[in-house]
Amino acid sequence: MAASVGILAYRLPYPWRRLYLAGALAFFGVPLATGGTFTDLGHAIALGIGLLCRPLTRNPAGRKSVAANRLPGQSS
């Protein structure tokens, strides 16, 4: 779940991205800094892995959206 929080940080629009990322870092970083259990460490590592998965979230310039691939007359 923490990794998906990291991945979703790159899918948000730019002005909200920094606030979301600061909140996620605080949410997972404060327990690690104050308590420091293995669970807290695991969540922080998972958040880092999610943040490192940024290349998986990019939309290549030549790639069409799913809506553009539908045939005329097809409904969603």
N, CA, C and O atoms as a Tinker XYZ file with bonds, in Angstrom:
   304  protein
     1  N      0.818000   -1.172000    0.000000    73     2
     2  CA     0.000000    0.000000    0.000000    64     1     3
     3  C      0.871000    1.248000    0.000000    63     2     4     5
     4  O      0.556000    2.226000   -0.678000    81     3
     5  N      1.945000    1.221000    0.743000    73     3     6
     6  CA     2.835000    2.384000    0.789000    64     5     7
     7  C      3.515000    2.610000   -0.563000    63     6     8     9
     8  O      3.758000    3.753000   -0.950000    81     7
     9  N      3.818000    1.538000   -1.274000    73     7    10
    10  CA     4.416000    1.689000   -2.604000    64     9    11
    11  C      3.438000    2.325000   -3.572000    63    10    12    13
    12  O      3.838000    3.125000   -4.418000    81    11
    13  N      2.165000    1.983000   -3.463000    73    11    14
    14  CA     1.172000    2.602000   -4.351000    64    13    15
    15  C      0.999000    4.080000   -4.025000    63    14    16    17
    16  O      0.692000    4.873000   -4.915000    81    15
    17  N      1.189000    4.461000   -2.779000    73    15    18
    18  CA     1.159000    5.882000   -2.409000    64    17    19
    19  C      2.300000    6.610000   -3.116000    63    18    20    21
    20  O      2.113000    7.727000   -3.598000    81    19
    21  N      3.469000    5.996000   -3.183000    73    19    22
    22  CA     4.603000    6.593000   -3.872000    64    21    23
    23  C      4.386000    6.707000   -5.364000    63    22    24    25
    24  O      4.752000    7.713000   -5.972000    81    23
    25  N      3.797000    5.688000   -5.961000    73    23    26
    26  CA     3.534000    5.732000   -7.399000    64    25    27
    27  C      2.492000    6.790000   -7.727000    63    26    28    29
    28  O      2.625000    7.506000   -8.720000    81    27
    29  N      1.463000    6.894000   -6.907000    73    27    30
    30  CA     0.406000    7.862000   -7.176000    64    29    31
    31  C      0.885000    9.303000   -7.059000    63    30    32    33
    32  O      0.230000   10.208000   -7.577000    81    31
    33  N      1.988000    9.533000   -6.403000    73    31    34
    34  CA     2.509000   10.900000   -6.281000    64    33    35
    35  C      2.818000   11.491000   -7.652000    63    34    36    37
    36  O      2.695000   12.701000   -7.840000    81    35
    37  N      3.214000   10.667000   -8.602000    73    35    38
    38  CA     3.554000   11.167000   -9.931000    64    37    39
    39  C      2.342000   11.317000  -10.832000    63    38    40    41
    40  O      2.449000   11.913000  -11.904000    81    39
    41  N      1.212000   10.803000  -10.435000    73    39    42
    42  CA     0.014000   10.904000  -11.260000    64    41    43
    43  C     -0.829000   12.130000  -10.928000    63    42    44    45
    44  O     -1.812000   12.409000  -11.615000    81    43
    45  N     -0.459000   12.859000   -9.891000    73    43    46
    46  CA    -1.192000   14.058000   -9.495000    64    45    47
    47  C     -0.694000   15.261000  -10.274000    63    46    48    49
    48  O      0.459000   15.277000  -10.705000    81    47
    49  N     -1.546000   16.281000  -10.467000    73    47    50
    50  CA    -1.087000   17.510000  -11.112000    64    49    51
    51  C     -0.014000   18.196000  -10.279000    63    50    52    53
    52  O      0.055000   18.009000   -9.064000    81    51
    53  N      0.815000   18.985000  -10.933000    73    51    54
    54  CA     2.004000   19.537000  -10.290000    64    53    55
    55  C      1.743000   20.333000   -9.008000    63    54    56    57
    56  O      2.450000   20.094000   -8.028000    81    55
    57  N      0.787000   21.254000   -8.942000    73    55    58
    58  CA     0.688000   22.009000   -7.686000    64    57    59
    59  C      0.330000   21.137000   -6.482000    63    58    60    61
    60  O      0.742000   21.444000   -5.363000    81    59
    61  N     -0.418000   20.073000   -6.683000    73    59    62
    62  CA    -0.842000   19.203000   -5.582000    64    61    63
    63  C      0.193000   18.136000   -5.269000    63    62    64    65
    64  O      0.175000   17.549000   -4.187000    81    63
    65  N      1.081000   17.884000   -6.196000    73    63    66
    66  CA     2.062000   16.809000   -6.022000    64    65    67
    67  C      2.971000   17.042000   -4.818000    63    66    68    69
    68  O      3.234000   16.114000   -4.054000    81    67
    69  N      3.445000   18.257000   -4.645000    73    67    70
    70  CA     4.358000   18.545000   -3.529000    64    69    71
    71  C      3.668000   18.395000   -2.181000    63    70    72    73
    72  O      4.252000   17.860000   -1.239000    81    71
    73  N      2.433000   18.863000   -2.086000    73    71    74
    74  CA     1.683000   18.735000   -0.833000    64    73    75
    75  C      1.420000   17.263000   -0.510000    63    74    76    77
    76  O      1.581000   16.836000    0.633000    81    75
    77  N      1.017000   16.497000   -1.513000    73    75    78
    78  CA     0.757000   15.068000   -1.343000    64    77    79
    79  C      2.036000   14.340000   -0.921000    63    78    80    81
    80  O      2.013000   13.507000   -0.015000    81    79
    81  N      3.137000   14.658000   -1.576000    73    79    82
    82  CA     4.402000   13.995000   -1.269000    64    81    83
    83  C      4.894000   14.371000    0.126000    63    82    84    85
    84  O      5.416000   13.523000    0.849000    81    83
    85  N      4.731000   15.632000    0.506000    73    83    86
    86  CA     5.123000   16.045000    1.860000    64    85    87
    87  C      4.277000   15.326000    2.906000    63    86    88    89
    88  O      4.796000   14.911000    3.943000    81    87
    89  N      2.983000   15.176000    2.644000    73    87    90
    90  CA     2.121000   14.453000    3.570000    64    89    91
    91  C      2.485000   12.982000    3.668000    63    90    92    93
    92  O      2.479000   12.408000    4.757000    81    91
    93  N      2.804000   12.367000    2.526000    73    91    94
    94  CA     3.186000   10.950000    2.531000    64    93    95
    95  C      4.507000   10.743000    3.267000    63    94    96    97
    96  O      4.650000    9.791000    4.034000    81    95
    97  N      5.464000   11.627000    3.036000    73    95    98
    98  CA     6.745000   11.505000    3.732000    64    97    99
    99  C      6.581000   11.708000    5.230000    63    98   100   101
   100  O      7.231000   11.029000    6.025000    81    99
   101  N      5.715000   12.637000    5.618000    73    99   102
   102  CA     5.462000   12.847000    7.044000    64   101   103
   103  C      4.732000   11.650000    7.656000    63   102   104   105
   104  O      5.051000   11.218000    8.764000    81   103
   105  N      3.750000   11.120000    6.922000    73   103   106
   106  CA     2.950000   10.008000    7.426000    64   105   107
   107  C      3.807000    8.773000    7.681000    63   106   108   109
   108  O      3.611000    8.070000    8.673000    81   107
   109  N      4.759000    8.508000    6.783000    73   107   110
   110  CA     5.599000    7.329000    6.946000    64   109   111
   111  C      6.923000    7.635000    7.636000    63   110   112   113
   112  O      7.554000    6.724000    8.171000    81   111
   113  N      7.361000    8.897000    7.639000    73   111   114
   114  CA     8.644000    9.246000    8.223000    64   113   115
   115  C      8.609000    9.531000    9.713000    63   114   116   117
   116  O      9.556000    9.204000   10.427000    81   115
   117  N      7.520000   10.139000   10.195000    73   115   118
   118  CA     7.428000   10.474000   11.619000    64   117   119
   119  C      7.441000    9.219000   12.494000    63   118   120   121
   120  O      8.185000    9.181000   13.475000    81   119
   121  N      6.649000    8.193000   12.180000    73   119   122
   122  CA     6.735000    6.974000   13.014000    64   121   123
   123  C      8.115000    6.317000   12.968000    63   122   124   125
   124  O      8.577000    5.747000   13.956000    81   123
   125  N      8.760000    6.404000   11.811000    73   123   126
   126  CA    10.107000    5.826000   11.710000    64   125   127
   127  C     11.091000    6.603000   12.576000    63   126   128   129
   128  O     11.960000    6.014000   13.219000    81   127
   129  N     10.954000    7.913000   12.593000    73   127   130
   130  CA    11.874000    8.736000   13.379000    64   129   131
   131  C     11.597000    8.649000   14.882000    63   130   132   133
   132  O     12.521000    8.759000   15.688000    81   131
   133  N     10.338000    8.454000   15.259000    73   131   134
   134  CA    10.008000    8.445000   16.689000    64   133   135
   135  C     10.018000    7.053000   17.298000    63   134   136   137
   136  O     10.470000    6.879000   18.430000    81   135
   137  N      9.521000    6.046000   16.558000    73   135   138
   138  CA     9.441000    4.697000   17.117000    64   137   139
   139  C     10.518000    3.791000   16.573000    63   138   140   141
   140  O     11.255000    3.158000   17.329000    81   139
   141  N     10.603000    3.734000   15.274000    73   139   142
   142  CA    11.649000    2.973000   14.635000    64   141   143
   143  C     11.497000    1.475000   14.690000    63   142   144   145
   144  O     12.486000    0.779000   14.925000    81   143
   145  N     10.286000    0.933000   14.482000    73   143   146
   146  CA    10.116000   -0.519000   14.446000    64   145   147
   147  C     10.416000   -1.033000   13.041000    63   146   148   149
   148  O     10.583000   -0.251000   12.106000    81   147
   149  N     10.480000   -2.351000   12.905000    73   147   150
   150  CA    10.711000   -2.941000   11.594000    64   149   151
   151  C      9.546000   -2.658000   10.656000    63   150   152   153
   152  O      9.744000   -2.532000    9.448000    81   151
   153  N      8.352000   -2.558000   11.188000    73   151   154
   154  CA     7.186000   -2.239000   10.363000    64   153   155
   155  C      7.308000   -0.827000    9.791000    63   154   156   157
   156  O      7.026000   -0.605000    8.614000    81   155
   157  N      7.722000    0.116000   10.617000    73   155   158
   158  CA     7.911000    1.487000   10.142000    64   157   159
   159  C      8.994000    1.551000    9.070000    63   158   160   161
   160  O      8.851000    2.270000    8.081000    81   159
   161  N     10.056000    0.814000    9.262000    73   159   162
   162  CA    11.124000    0.767000    8.277000    64   161   163
   163  C     10.626000    0.155000    6.964000    63   162   164   165
   164  O     10.959000    0.643000    5.884000    81   163
   165  N      9.841000   -0.897000    7.059000    73   163   166
   166  CA     9.291000   -1.529000    5.863000    64   165   167
   167  C      8.374000   -0.602000    5.084000    63   166   168   169
   168  O      8.400000   -0.585000    3.853000    81   167
   169  N      7.559000    0.172000    5.800000    73   167   170
   170  CA     6.683000    1.118000    5.107000    64   169   171
   171  C      7.497000    2.218000    4.418000    63   170   172   173
   172  O      7.173000    2.620000    3.301000    81   171
   173  N      8.530000    2.694000    5.067000    73   171   174
   174  CA     9.376000    3.726000    4.465000    64   173   175
   175  C     10.100000    3.186000    3.230000    63   174   176   177
   176  O     10.231000    3.896000    2.233000    81   175
   177  N     10.562000    1.961000    3.286000    73   175   178
   178  CA    11.222000    1.353000    2.132000    64   177   179
   179  C     10.224000    1.155000    1.000000    63   178   180   181
   180  O     10.555000    1.399000   -0.160000    81   179
   181  N      9.011000    0.719000    1.314000    73   179   182
   182  CA     7.991000    0.538000    0.286000    64   181   183
   183  C      7.632000    1.866000   -0.372000    63   182   184   185
   184  O      7.425000    1.918000   -1.585000    81   183
   185  N      7.557000    2.934000    0.410000    73   183   186
   186  CA     7.301000    4.256000   -0.170000    64   185   187
   187  C      8.440000    4.642000   -1.109000    63   186   188   189
   188  O      8.197000    5.172000   -2.194000    81   187
   189  N      9.662000    4.385000   -0.708000    73   187   190
   190  CA    10.808000    4.676000   -1.572000    64   189   191
   191  C     10.780000    3.874000   -2.863000    63   190   192   193
   192  O     11.112000    4.403000   -3.923000    81   191
   193  N     10.393000    2.613000   -2.793000    73   191   194
   194  CA    10.279000    1.789000   -3.995000    64   193   195
   195  C      9.205000    2.351000   -4.915000    63   194   196   197
   196  O      9.389000    2.401000   -6.131000    81   195
   197  N      8.085000    2.773000   -4.339000    73   195   198
   198  CA     7.034000    3.385000   -5.154000    64   197   199
   199  C      7.503000    4.654000   -5.832000    63   198   200   201
   200  O      7.167000    4.899000   -6.991000    81   199
   201  N      8.279000    5.468000   -5.124000    73   199   202
   202  CA     8.804000    6.691000   -5.722000    64   201   203
   203  C      9.830000    6.398000   -6.814000    63   202   204   205
   204  O      9.953000    7.161000   -7.772000    81   203
   205  N     10.558000    5.304000   -6.673000    73   203   206
   206  CA    11.540000    4.929000   -7.691000    64   205   207
   207  C     10.902000    4.326000   -8.941000    63   206   208   209
   208  O     11.582000    4.150000   -9.952000    81   207
   209  N      9.624000    4.009000   -8.890000    73   207   210
   210  CA     8.928000    3.422000  -10.035000    64   209   211
   211  C      8.359000    4.488000  -10.975000    63   210   212   213
   212  O      7.433000    4.208000  -11.737000    81   211
   213  N      8.894000    5.684000  -10.928000    73   211   214
   214  CA     8.395000    6.764000  -11.777000    64   213   215
   215  C      8.432000    6.426000  -13.268000    63   214   216   217
   216  O      7.489000    6.787000  -13.973000    81   215
   217  N      9.462000    5.756000  -13.792000    73   215   218
   218  CA     9.448000    5.443000  -15.231000    64   217   219
   219  C      8.253000    4.588000  -15.654000    63   218   220   221
   220  O      7.872000    4.598000  -16.824000    81   219
   221  N      7.669000    3.863000  -14.731000    73   219   222
   222  CA     6.505000    3.046000  -15.073000    64   221   223
   223  C      5.235000    3.870000  -15.213000    63   222   224   225
   224  O      4.252000    3.393000  -15.782000    81   223
   225  N      5.237000    5.097000  -14.706000    73   223   226
   226  CA     4.025000    5.910000  -14.723000    64   225   227
   227  C      4.005000    6.930000  -15.844000    63   226   228   229
   228  O      2.989000    7.598000  -16.037000    81   227
   229  N      5.076000    7.073000  -16.581000    73   227   230
   230  CA     5.119000    8.066000  -17.648000    64   229   231
   231  C      4.238000    7.650000  -18.809000    63   230   232   233
   232  O      4.031000    6.459000  -19.045000    81   231
   233  N      3.721000    8.627000  -19.533000    73   231   234
   234  CA     2.927000    8.382000  -20.726000    64   233   235
   235  C      3.763000    8.767000  -21.931000    63   234   236   237
   236  O      3.962000    9.955000  -22.182000    81   235
   237  N      4.265000    7.782000  -22.691000    73   235   238
   238  CA     5.089000    8.115000  -23.858000    64   237   239
   239  C      4.320000    8.994000  -24.842000    63   238   240   241
   240  O      3.098000    8.891000  -24.944000    81   239
   241  N      5.021000    9.843000  -25.554000    73   239   242
   242  CA     4.389000   10.819000  -26.448000    64   241   243
   243  C      3.595000   10.147000  -27.563000    63   242   244   245
   244  O      2.544000   10.657000  -27.953000    81   243
   245  N      4.058000    9.040000  -28.076000    73   243   246
   246  CA     3.386000    8.392000  -29.185000    64   245   247
   247  C      2.251000    7.468000  -28.787000    63   246   248   249
   248  O      1.586000    6.911000  -29.660000    81   247
   249  N      2.015000    7.293000  -27.535000    73   247   250
   250  CA     1.000000    6.354000  -27.057000    64   249   251
   251  C     -0.366000    7.013000  -27.029000    63   250   252   253
   252  O     -0.513000    8.130000  -26.533000    81   251
   253  N     -1.369000    6.321000  -27.563000    73   251   254
   254  CA    -2.731000    6.837000  -27.578000    64   253   255
   255  C     -3.461000    6.400000  -26.320000    63   254   256   257
   256  O     -3.106000    5.400000  -25.696000    81   255
   257  N     -4.474000    7.151000  -25.960000    73   255   258
   258  CA    -5.282000    6.764000  -24.817000    64   257   259
   259  C     -6.205000    5.617000  -25.198000    63   258   260   261
   260  O     -6.372000    5.312000  -26.379000    81   259
   261  N     -6.793000    4.996000  -24.214000    73   259   262
   262  CA    -7.703000    3.871000  -24.448000    64   261   263
   263  C     -8.921000    4.336000  -25.242000    63   262   264   265
   264  O     -9.418000    3.603000  -26.098000    81   263
   265  N     -9.401000    5.533000  -24.969000    73   263   266
   266  CA   -10.574000    6.058000  -25.674000    64   265   267
   267  C    -10.294000    6.228000  -27.159000    63   266   268   269
   268  O    -11.205000    6.068000  -27.971000    81   267
   269  N     -9.068000    6.546000  -27.536000    73   267   270
   270  CA    -8.732000    6.750000  -28.944000    64   269   271
   271  C     -8.656000    5.427000  -29.701000    63   270   272   273
   272  O     -8.696000    5.435000  -30.931000    81   271
   273  N     -8.550000    4.299000  -29.016000    73   271   274
   274  CA    -8.439000    3.002000  -29.668000    64   273   275
   275  C     -9.784000    2.370000  -29.996000    63   274   276   277
   276  O     -9.833000    1.346000  -30.677000    81   275
   277  N    -10.884000    2.966000  -29.520000    73   275   278
   278  CA   -12.202000    2.397000  -29.797000    64   277   279
   279  C    -12.598000    2.633000  -31.252000    63   278   280   281
   280  O    -12.237000    3.645000  -31.852000    81   279
   281  N    -13.332000    1.698000  -31.796000    73   279   282
   282  CA   -13.853000    1.843000  -33.150000    64   281   283
   283  C    -15.056000    2.791000  -33.143000    63   282   284   285
   284  O    -15.740000    2.917000  -32.128000    81   283
   285  N    -15.315000    3.457000  -34.275000    73   283   286
   286  CA   -16.498000    4.341000  -34.318000    64   285   287
   287  C    -17.766000    3.538000  -34.067000    63   286   288   289
   288  O    -17.931000    2.440000  -34.597000    81   287
   289  N    -18.637000    4.078000  -33.275000    73   287   290
   290  CA   -19.884000    3.418000  -32.959000    64   289   291
   291  C    -19.840000    2.538000  -31.724000    63   290   292   293
   292  O    -20.885000    2.086000  -31.255000    81   291
   293  N    -18.657000    2.286000  -31.188000    73   291   294
   294  CA   -18.536000    1.489000  -29.972000    64   293   295
   295  C    -18.803000    2.362000  -28.753000    63   294   296   297
   296  O    -18.372000    3.513000  -28.686000    81   295
   297  N    -19.505000    1.804000  -27.816000    73   295   298
   298  CA   -19.720000    2.529000  -26.565000    64   297   299
   299  C    -18.701000    2.073000  -25.538000    63   298   300   301
   300  O    -18.035000    1.054000  -25.724000    81   299
   301  N    -18.580000    2.822000  -24.465000    73   299   302
   302  CA   -17.620000    2.454000  -23.449000    64   301   303
   303  C    -18.213000    1.430000  -22.588000    63   302   304
   304  O    -17.569000    0.965000  -21.647000    81   303
